[in-house]
Amino acid sequence: MPDLEFFLYVSLLISTLFLLLNLLKRRTLNTSTLNLPPGNMGWPFIGETIGYLKPYSATTIGAFMEQHISRFGKIYKSNLFGEPTIVSVDPGLNRYILQNEGRLFECSYPRSIGGILGKWSMLVLVGDMHRDMRLISLNFLTNTRLKTQLLREVEKNTLWVLDSWQENTPFCAQDEAKKFTFNLMAKHIMSLDPGKPETEQLKKEYVTFMKGVVSAPLNFPGTAYRKALKSRSTILNFIEMRMEERIQKLHEGNDVERLEEDLLGWVLKNSNLSKEQILDLVLSLLFAGHETSSVSISLAIYFLESCPTAVHQLREEHEEIANAKKQSGEKDLSWDDYKKMEFTQCVINETLRFGNVVRFLHRKAIKDVRYKGYDIPCGWKVLPVIAAVHLDPTIFDQPYLFDPWRWQNSRVSSSSGSTTPTSSNNFMPFGGGPRLCTGSELAKLEMAIFIHHLVLKFQWELTDRDQAFAYPYLDFPKGLPIRIRHLK
């Protein structure tokens, strides 16, 4: 992992130098008449970027954030990613930013992200084009499809992975979670079956692609970024071949109804997107659906391993569901079964709150904004830090404790006996506003079904000390090594 940190730091430095020319071209903003939040702009050009992104335990907000909140408060100014920035750990401002997407603020990720995910990626699109792309995804993920076809695929892929686990043979749980979510998204998007040669080859290219997403954006021979661009091209060629097959079937009128079973076929039949737009959409959804869900499942395995009381309560809940299935003669889980997983939803919420897969969001002010007496100038970068709100002791009682019971009532009920009011306004693991994650319900379904079979089949323990770190993306440096034992 030190190599990864090195490349990350190099990436930040290179990216900042590229931004330097743009910064020099900009007209200097006269801030003397503005009431900017307190803060430190750091070194010239690179600002405080390296300190902000220095790796830290994912179940904390990190020393950098702690020091800045203590010194400047919950809203402060800085210089990050080569741009003047307002950092917010204030829940009110965070909601204000997300709810005013497109009016006062807009998405503004580093240019290198768009370079590798594609200019039509939903992550980097803004305005009407993002709205249209998002609507396409939402229309495909209807409640009917989620409750029937997708639920079956989630359970099928869960069992395919879990049934391959061998007792008393250590393995990396993070890799298994990634295998599960990749296979599911490959099936969901392009009807690829797990274990097939074409699926495995695509997975191999995707792993190379992902290494480039989190590496220094250096487009030179031998770099991870160059290899990722090559893998991106290979992946897009593969998607395009699948696209041509479906277009041919549409022209011939063959299996038209089955075309709509996966996202690629559905988009071809129900949208007017160009080939380039469809390719970037499919790649970005493969990325979004794989990465966040696999990390969330890994976090659940990690947190539950050290919380046997929660595992016991989960097992009771899922044994009741499983016994009811046996009595009725049914085998597969249904949507009604999923809705009975009440404590499981508490575990999912707590995993997302405590683990914070998405630490912060990239936004930019597109108008001059005034909030709580502070000025946010047009053109400044704005970072709503979701993780800091989820770990705020004034909002969540004992925030650094994994406590699923806090979610059981309308008031946060702690295992320690204390209670704290809870509000969905302060819980935003999937973002909010017009850019609320379109796959949030699918992600929670994946976690619930995976947990259902996990607790019914196994007991597990860590075989080596490991924990999640924020780089700022989340990762287990050792891959979360575990050993399982089959339950009788």
C-alpha positions as CSV (number, residue, x, y, z in Angstrom):
1,M,0.0,0.0,0.0
2,P,2.9,2.5,0.4
3,D,3.3,2.4,-3.4
4,L,-0.4,3.3,-3.8
5,E,0.1,6.2,-1.4
6,F,3.1,7.4,-3.3
7,F,1.3,7.4,-6.6
8,L,-1.6,9.2,-5.0
9,Y,0.6,12.0,-3.8
10,V,2.3,12.2,-7.2
11,S,-1.1,12.3,-8.8
12,L,-2.1,15.3,-6.6
13,L,1.1,17.1,-7.4
14,I,0.8,16.6,-11.1
15,S,-2.9,17.5,-11.2
16,T,-2.1,20.6,-9.3
17,L,0.6,21.6,-11.7
18,F,-1.7,21.1,-14.6
19,L,-4.2,23.4,-12.9
20,L,-1.6,26.0,-12.3
21,L,-1.8,27.4,-15.9
22,N,-5.6,27.8,-15.5
23,L,-5.1,29.5,-12.2
24,L,-2.7,31.9,-13.6
25,K,-5.1,32.8,-16.4
26,R,-7.9,33.6,-14.0
27,R,-8.6,37.1,-13.0
28,T,-7.7,37.5,-9.4
29,L,-10.8,37.6,-7.2
30,N,-11.0,40.6,-4.9
31,T,-12.0,38.9,-1.6
32,S,-11.3,41.9,0.6
33,T,-15.0,42.9,0.6
34,L,-16.2,39.4,1.3
35,N,-16.8,37.7,4.6
36,L,-15.1,34.4,3.8
37,P,-15.1,31.6,6.4
38,P,-11.9,31.3,8.5
39,G,-9.2,29.0,7.3
40,N,-5.7,28.4,5.9
41,M,-5.0,28.5,2.2
42,G,-1.8,26.5,2.7
43,W,1.2,26.5,0.3
44,P,1.0,28.3,-3.0
45,F,-0.8,26.4,-5.8
46,I,-0.9,23.0,-4.0
47,G,-2.6,24.4,-0.9
48,E,-3.5,21.8,1.7
49,T,-4.3,19.0,-0.8
50,I,-1.7,16.5,0.4
51,G,-2.7,16.9,4.0
52,Y,-6.4,16.7,3.2
53,L,-5.9,13.4,1.4
54,K,-3.4,11.8,3.7
55,P,-4.6,8.2,4.5
56,Y,-6.4,7.7,7.8
57,S,-8.7,5.2,9.5
58,A,-12.0,5.1,7.7
59,T,-14.0,5.1,11.0
60,T,-12.6,8.5,11.9
61,I,-12.5,11.9,10.2
62,G,-8.7,12.0,10.2
63,A,-6.3,14.3,12.0
64,F,-6.5,17.0,9.3
65,M,-10.2,17.4,9.6
66,E,-10.2,17.2,13.4
67,Q,-7.6,20.0,13.6
68,H,-9.4,22.2,11.1
69,I,-12.8,21.8,12.8
70,S,-11.2,22.5,16.2
71,R,-9.4,25.6,14.9
72,F,-11.9,27.1,12.3
73,G,-15.3,25.5,13.0
74,K,-17.6,23.5,10.7
75,I,-17.3,25.7,7.7
76,Y,-13.8,26.8,6.7
77,K,-11.8,27.9,3.6
78,S,-8.8,26.1,2.1
79,N,-7.0,25.5,-1.1
80,L,-7.6,22.0,-2.4
81,F,-7.1,20.3,-5.7
82,G,-5.5,23.5,-7.0
83,E,-8.6,25.6,-6.3
84,P,-9.9,27.9,-3.6
85,T,-12.3,25.8,-1.6
86,I,-15.0,26.0,1.0
87,V,-15.1,22.8,3.2
88,S,-18.3,22.1,5.0
89,V,-18.9,19.6,7.8
90,D,-22.1,21.6,8.7
91,P,-25.2,19.4,8.1
92,G,-27.3,22.4,7.2
93,L,-24.9,23.7,4.6
94,N,-24.4,20.2,3.2
95,R,-28.1,19.8,2.7
96,Y,-28.3,23.3,1.2
97,I,-25.6,22.5,-1.3
98,L,-27.1,19.2,-2.4
99,Q,-30.7,20.6,-2.6
100,N,-29.5,23.5,-4.8
101,E,-27.8,21.4,-7.4
102,G,-28.0,23.2,-10.7
103,R,-29.2,26.5,-9.2
104,L,-26.4,27.6,-6.9
105,F,-24.0,24.7,-7.1
106,E,-23.0,22.0,-9.6
107,C,-20.9,18.8,-9.7
108,S,-17.2,19.5,-10.2
109,Y,-14.9,16.5,-10.1
110,P,-11.2,16.7,-11.0
111,R,-10.6,16.6,-14.7
112,S,-8.6,13.3,-14.5
113,I,-11.8,11.5,-13.3
114,G,-13.6,12.5,-16.5
115,G,-10.6,11.6,-18.6
116,I,-10.8,8.0,-17.5
117,L,-14.5,7.4,-16.9
118,G,-15.5,9.4,-20.0
119,K,-17.0,12.8,-20.6
120,W,-20.6,11.3,-20.7
121,S,-20.1,9.5,-17.3
122,M,-23.0,10.3,-14.9
123,L,-20.4,11.2,-12.3
124,V,-19.1,14.2,-14.2
125,L,-22.2,15.3,-16.2
126,V,-24.1,18.4,-15.1
127,G,-27.4,20.0,-16.0
128,D,-29.9,18.6,-18.4
129,M,-27.6,15.9,-19.7
130,H,-27.1,14.5,-16.2
131,R,-30.9,14.7,-15.5
132,D,-31.6,12.7,-18.7
133,M,-29.0,10.0,-18.0
134,R,-30.2,9.7,-14.4
135,L,-33.8,9.4,-15.6
136,I,-32.8,6.5,-18.0
137,S,-31.3,4.6,-15.0
138,L,-34.3,5.3,-12.8
139,N,-36.7,4.1,-15.5
140,F,-34.8,0.9,-15.9
141,L,-34.6,0.3,-12.1
142,T,-38.4,0.2,-11.6
143,N,-39.9,-1.3,-8.4
144,T,-41.2,-4.2,-10.4
145,R,-37.8,-5.1,-11.9
146,L,-36.2,-4.6,-8.5
147,K,-38.7,-6.9,-6.7
148,T,-38.5,-9.7,-9.2
149,Q,-35.7,-10.0,-11.7
150,L,-33.0,-8.2,-9.8
151,L,-33.8,-9.8,-6.4
152,R,-33.4,-13.2,-8.0
153,E,-30.1,-12.2,-9.6
154,V,-28.8,-10.8,-6.3
155,E,-29.6,-14.1,-4.5
156,K,-28.2,-16.3,-7.3
157,N,-24.9,-14.4,-7.4
158,T,-24.6,-14.3,-3.6
159,L,-24.9,-18.1,-3.4
160,W,-22.5,-18.5,-6.3
161,V,-19.8,-16.7,-4.3
162,L,-20.6,-18.1,-0.8
163,D,-20.8,-21.7,-2.0
164,S,-17.2,-21.5,-3.2
165,W,-15.8,-20.6,0.3
166,Q,-13.8,-23.4,1.9
167,E,-13.8,-24.0,5.7
168,N,-10.5,-23.2,7.5
169,T,-8.9,-21.8,4.4
170,P,-8.1,-18.1,4.8
171,F,-9.1,-15.8,2.0
172,C,-9.6,-12.1,1.3
173,A,-13.2,-11.2,2.0
174,Q,-12.8,-7.9,0.1
175,D,-11.9,-9.8,-3.1
176,E,-15.0,-12.0,-2.7
177,A,-17.2,-9.0,-2.2
178,K,-15.8,-7.5,-5.4
179,K,-16.4,-10.7,-7.2
180,F,-20.0,-10.7,-6.1
181,T,-20.8,-7.1,-7.1
182,F,-18.9,-7.3,-10.4
183,N,-20.7,-10.5,-11.5
184,L,-24.0,-9.0,-10.4
185,M,-23.4,-5.7,-12.4
186,A,-22.1,-7.6,-15.4
187,K,-25.4,-9.7,-15.4
188,H,-27.6,-6.6,-14.7
189,I,-26.0,-4.5,-17.4
190,M,-25.0,-7.0,-20.1
191,S,-26.5,-10.4,-19.2
192,L,-23.1,-11.9,-18.6
193,D,-23.1,-15.1,-16.5
194,P,-20.6,-15.6,-13.6
195,G,-17.6,-17.8,-14.2
196,K,-17.9,-17.7,-18.0
197,P,-14.6,-16.9,-19.9
198,E,-15.9,-13.6,-21.3
199,T,-17.0,-12.5,-17.8
200,E,-13.7,-13.4,-16.3
201,Q,-11.7,-11.6,-19.1
202,L,-13.9,-8.5,-18.6
203,K,-13.2,-8.7,-14.9
204,K,-9.5,-8.9,-15.5
205,E,-9.6,-5.7,-17.7
206,Y,-11.8,-4.0,-15.1
207,V,-9.3,-4.6,-12.3
208,T,-6.6,-2.9,-14.4
209,F,-8.9,-0.1,-15.2
210,M,-9.7,0.5,-11.5
211,K,-6.0,0.6,-10.6
212,G,-5.7,3.5,-13.1
213,V,-8.7,5.4,-11.6
214,V,-6.9,5.6,-8.2
215,S,-3.4,6.2,-9.7
216,A,-1.5,9.3,-10.7
217,P,-2.9,10.6,-14.1
218,L,0.4,10.1,-15.9
219,N,-0.1,9.1,-19.5
220,F,3.3,7.5,-20.0
221,P,4.2,3.9,-21.1
222,G,4.2,1.6,-18.1
223,T,2.1,3.7,-15.8
224,A,-1.1,2.4,-14.2
225,Y,-3.0,5.3,-15.8
226,R,-1.8,4.4,-19.3
227,K,-2.6,0.7,-18.7
228,A,-6.1,1.8,-17.4
229,L,-6.7,3.8,-20.6
230,K,-5.8,0.7,-22.6
231,S,-8.1,-1.5,-20.5
232,R,-10.9,1.2,-20.9
233,S,-10.6,0.9,-24.6
234,T,-10.8,-2.9,-24.4
235,I,-13.8,-2.8,-22.1
236,L,-15.6,-0.3,-24.4
237,N,-14.9,-2.5,-27.4
238,F,-16.4,-5.4,-25.6
239,I,-19.5,-3.4,-24.7
240,E,-19.8,-2.2,-28.3
241,M,-19.7,-5.8,-29.6
242,R,-22.6,-6.6,-27.2
243,M,-24.4,-3.5,-28.4
244,E,-24.1,-4.5,-32.0
245,E,-25.5,-7.9,-31.2
246,R,-28.6,-6.3,-29.7
247,I,-29.0,-3.8,-32.5
248,Q,-29.0,-6.7,-35.0
249,K,-31.7,-8.5,-33.0
250,L,-33.7,-5.3,-32.9
251,H,-33.5,-5.0,-36.7
252,E,-34.5,-8.7,-37.1
253,G,-37.2,-8.5,-34.5
254,N,-35.8,-11.4,-32.5
255,D,-36.1,-11.7,-28.7
256,V,-37.2,-8.0,-28.5
257,E,-38.8,-8.5,-25.1
258,R,-35.7,-10.3,-23.7
259,L,-33.5,-7.3,-24.9
260,E,-35.0,-5.2,-22.1
261,E,-33.9,-7.7,-19.4
262,D,-30.5,-5.9,-19.1
263,L,-29.6,-2.2,-19.1
264,L,-27.8,-2.2,-22.4
265,G,-30.7,-3.6,-24.3
266,W,-33.2,-1.4,-22.5
267,V,-31.2,1.8,-23.3
268,L,-30.9,0.8,-27.0
269,K,-34.7,0.3,-27.2
270,N,-35.9,3.2,-25.0
271,S,-33.5,6.1,-25.5
272,N,-32.0,8.2,-28.2
273,L,-28.5,8.3,-26.8
274,S,-25.5,8.1,-29.2
275,K,-23.1,5.2,-29.2
276,E,-20.5,7.1,-27.3
277,Q,-23.0,8.2,-24.7
278,I,-24.2,4.6,-24.2
279,L,-20.7,3.3,-23.8
280,D,-19.8,5.9,-21.2
281,L,-23.1,5.3,-19.3
282,V,-22.6,1.6,-19.2
283,L,-18.9,1.9,-18.0
284,S,-19.8,4.5,-15.4
285,L,-22.7,2.4,-14.0
286,L,-20.4,-0.7,-13.9
287,F,-17.9,1.4,-11.9
288,A,-20.5,2.9,-9.5
289,G,-22.4,-0.3,-8.9
290,H,-19.3,-2.4,-8.3
291,E,-17.1,-0.2,-6.2
292,T,-19.4,1.3,-3.6
293,S,-21.4,-2.0,-3.0
294,S,-18.4,-4.2,-2.7
295,V,-16.8,-1.8,-0.1
296,S,-20.1,-1.6,1.9
297,I,-20.3,-5.4,2.0
298,S,-16.7,-5.7,3.1
299,L,-17.3,-3.1,5.9
300,A,-20.4,-5.1,7.1
301,I,-18.3,-8.3,7.3
302,Y,-15.6,-6.3,9.2
303,F,-17.9,-4.6,11.7
304,L,-20.0,-7.7,12.4
305,E,-17.0,-9.8,13.1
306,S,-16.3,-7.7,16.2
307,C,-20.0,-7.4,17.2
308,P,-21.3,-11.0,18.1
309,T,-24.5,-9.6,19.6
310,A,-25.5,-8.1,16.3
311,V,-24.6,-11.3,14.5
312,H,-26.8,-13.3,17.0
313,Q,-29.8,-11.0,16.4
314,L,-29.3,-11.1,12.7
315,R,-29.2,-14.9,12.7
316,E,-32.4,-15.1,14.7
317,E,-34.1,-12.7,12.2
318,H,-32.9,-14.7,9.2
319,E,-33.6,-18.1,10.7
320,E,-37.2,-17.0,11.2
321,I,-37.4,-16.0,7.5
322,A,-35.7,-19.3,6.4
323,N,-38.0,-21.5,8.5
324,A,-41.1,-19.7,7.2
325,K,-39.8,-20.5,3.6
326,K,-39.4,-24.2,4.4
327,Q,-42.9,-24.4,5.9
328,S,-44.4,-22.8,2.8
329,G,-42.3,-25.0,0.4
330,E,-40.8,-22.0,-1.2
331,K,-37.0,-21.8,-1.9
332,D,-36.1,-18.4,-3.3
333,L,-36.4,-15.2,-1.2
334,S,-39.2,-12.8,-2.1
335,W,-39.7,-9.1,-1.7
336,D,-41.9,-9.8,1.3
337,D,-39.0,-11.7,2.9
338,Y,-36.7,-8.7,2.2
339,K,-39.1,-6.3,3.9
340,K,-39.1,-8.5,7.0
341,M,-35.3,-7.9,7.4
342,E,-35.8,-5.0,9.8
343,F,-32.8,-5.4,12.0
344,T,-30.7,-6.1,8.9
345,Q,-31.7,-2.6,7.7
346,C,-30.4,-1.2,11.0
347,V,-27.1,-3.0,10.4
348,I,-26.9,-1.7,6.8
349,N,-27.6,1.9,8.0
350,E,-25.0,1.7,10.7
351,T,-22.4,0.2,8.3
352,L,-23.0,3.1,5.9
353,R,-22.9,5.7,8.7
354,F,-19.8,4.4,10.4
355,G,-17.9,3.3,7.3
356,N,-18.7,6.2,5.0
357,V,-17.9,4.7,1.6
358,V,-18.4,8.2,0.1
359,R,-16.5,10.5,2.3
360,F,-17.1,13.9,0.6
361,L,-18.5,15.3,-2.7
362,H,-17.1,17.6,-5.3
363,R,-19.2,20.7,-6.0
364,K,-18.6,24.2,-7.3
365,A,-20.5,27.4,-6.7
366,I,-22.0,28.7,-9.9
367,K,-23.4,31.9,-8.3
368,D,-22.3,34.0,-5.4
369,V,-23.8,32.4,-2.3
370,R,-24.2,33.7,1.3
371,Y,-24.8,31.3,4.1
372,K,-24.9,32.0,7.8
373,G,-23.1,35.3,7.2
374,Y,-20.3,33.7,5.1
375,D,-19.7,34.4,1.5
376,I,-19.1,31.6,-1.0
377,P,-17.8,33.2,-4.2
378,C,-18.9,32.1,-7.6
379,G,-16.3,29.7,-9.1
380,W,-15.0,28.4,-5.8
381,K,-14.9,24.7,-5.1
382,V,-17.2,23.5,-2.3
383,L,-16.7,20.1,-0.5
384,P,-19.7,18.9,1.6
385,V,-18.0,16.3,3.9
386,I,-20.7,13.6,4.5
387,A,-18.5,11.5,6.8
388,A,-17.9,14.3,9.3
389,V,-21.7,14.7,9.8
390,H,-22.1,10.9,10.3
391,L,-19.4,11.0,12.9
392,D,-20.5,14.1,14.7
393,P,-21.1,13.5,18.5
394,T,-23.7,16.3,18.6
395,I,-25.8,14.5,16.0
396,F,-25.1,10.8,16.7
397,D,-24.7,9.4,20.2
398,Q,-21.3,7.7,20.6
399,P,-20.6,8.0,16.8
400,Y,-17.4,6.0,17.0
401,L,-19.3,2.9,18.2
402,F,-20.8,0.4,15.8
403,D,-24.3,0.4,17.2
404,P,-27.1,-0.9,14.8
405,W,-29.7,-0.6,17.6
406,R,-29.6,3.2,17.3
407,W,-31.7,2.8,14.1
408,Q,-34.5,0.8,15.6
409,N,-36.8,3.6,16.7
410,S,-37.7,7.1,15.6
411,R,-35.3,8.1,18.3
412,V,-31.7,6.7,18.2
413,S,-31.7,3.9,20.7
414,S,-28.2,3.0,21.8
415,S,-27.1,-0.3,23.2
416,S,-25.7,1.7,26.1
417,G,-29.2,2.8,27.0
418,S,-29.0,6.4,25.9
419,T,-31.1,8.0,23.3
420,T,-30.5,10.7,20.7
421,P,-33.0,12.2,18.2
422,T,-32.3,10.9,14.7
423,S,-33.1,12.6,11.4
424,S,-32.8,11.4,7.9
425,N,-31.6,14.9,7.0
426,N,-28.3,14.1,8.8
427,F,-27.9,10.7,7.2
428,M,-26.8,10.9,3.6
429,P,-24.8,7.9,2.5
430,F,-26.1,8.1,-1.0
431,G,-25.8,11.9,-1.4
432,G,-29.0,13.9,-1.8
433,G,-30.9,16.3,-4.0
434,P,-31.2,15.8,-7.7
435,R,-28.0,13.7,-7.7
436,L,-29.2,11.2,-5.1
437,C,-27.7,7.8,-6.1
438,T,-30.0,6.0,-8.5
439,G,-28.9,2.6,-7.3
440,S,-29.3,3.2,-3.6
441,E,-32.2,0.7,-3.2
442,L,-30.4,-1.9,-5.2
443,A,-27.3,-1.4,-3.1
444,K,-29.3,-2.0,0.1
445,L,-30.9,-5.1,-1.4
446,E,-27.5,-6.5,-2.3
447,M,-26.2,-6.0,1.3
448,A,-29.4,-7.5,2.9
449,I,-29.4,-10.7,0.7
450,F,-25.7,-11.2,1.2
451,I,-26.0,-10.8,5.0
452,H,-29.0,-13.2,5.0
453,H,-27.0,-16.1,3.5
454,L,-23.7,-15.1,5.3
455,V,-25.1,-15.4,8.8
456,L,-27.2,-18.5,8.0
457,K,-24.2,-20.4,6.5
458,F,-21.1,-19.3,8.4
459,Q,-19.3,-18.1,11.4
460,W,-16.2,-16.0,10.5
461,E,-13.2,-14.4,12.1
462,L,-10.3,-12.2,10.9
463,T,-7.1,-14.1,10.4
464,D,-4.9,-11.0,10.4
465,R,-5.3,-7.5,11.8
466,D,-6.8,-5.3,9.2
467,Q,-9.0,-2.2,9.0
468,A,-10.5,0.1,6.4
469,F,-8.4,3.2,5.4
470,A,-9.5,6.2,3.5
471,Y,-7.1,7.1,0.7
472,P,-9.6,9.0,0.2
473,Y,-11.3,6.0,-1.4
474,L,-11.9,3.1,1.1
475,D,-9.7,0.1,1.0
476,F,-8.6,-2.7,3.3
477,P,-4.8,-2.8,2.9
478,K,-4.6,-6.6,3.6
479,G,-7.8,-7.4,1.7
480,L,-9.7,-8.3,4.9
481,P,-8.5,-11.8,5.4
482,I,-11.0,-14.1,7.1
483,R,-11.5,-17.8,7.9
484,I,-15.0,-19.3,7.9
485,R,-16.7,-22.2,9.7
486,H,-19.9,-23.8,8.3
487,L,-22.8,-23.8,10.7
488,K,-24.5,-27.1,11.4
